[in-house]
């Protein structure tokens, strides 16, 4: 990020080529390198990060958000976006919009070319949020910090299989 030495505040200009990417992997299917864009400059209600996904991988499982909209601006590479029950090819210049909703708006970006799929992921930062994972039948709940937010601020972070849900009154007997 650029900084004007005469200004007490950091510059609002971010150069993507100056960001330091941090890698995450999970098993054989998931891998990504990413860097926050919006939060370091003080954005509290808008999330943005640079994401780079290696060929043949996805950054995250197929999921939907009930509280947050997401948008992906593809910078380079080729990939497929799963959206609901459909699949769409994406290349540089594509913009993918994933509104909040259920399984019909579940989404996942997968790098399909020989080069990494590089995109900017942008989201609203509403909390609490409930995420559904149609492939695995999981549900995740976050409160205190939205998905992509500061994990140390979360008061609730729970993932469970929908089939393990209990009745509202379960355990509340006299």
Buried (B, 14 or more C-beta within 10 A) or exposed (E): EEEEEEEEEBEEEBEEEEBEEEEEEEEEEBBBBBBBBBBEBEBEEEBBBBBBBBBEBBBBBBBBBBBBBBBBBBBBBBBBBBBBEEEEEBEEEBEBEBEBBEEEBBBBBBBBBEEBBBBBBBBBBBBBBBBBBBEEEBBBBBBBBBBBBEEEEBEEEEEEEEEEEEEEEEEEEE
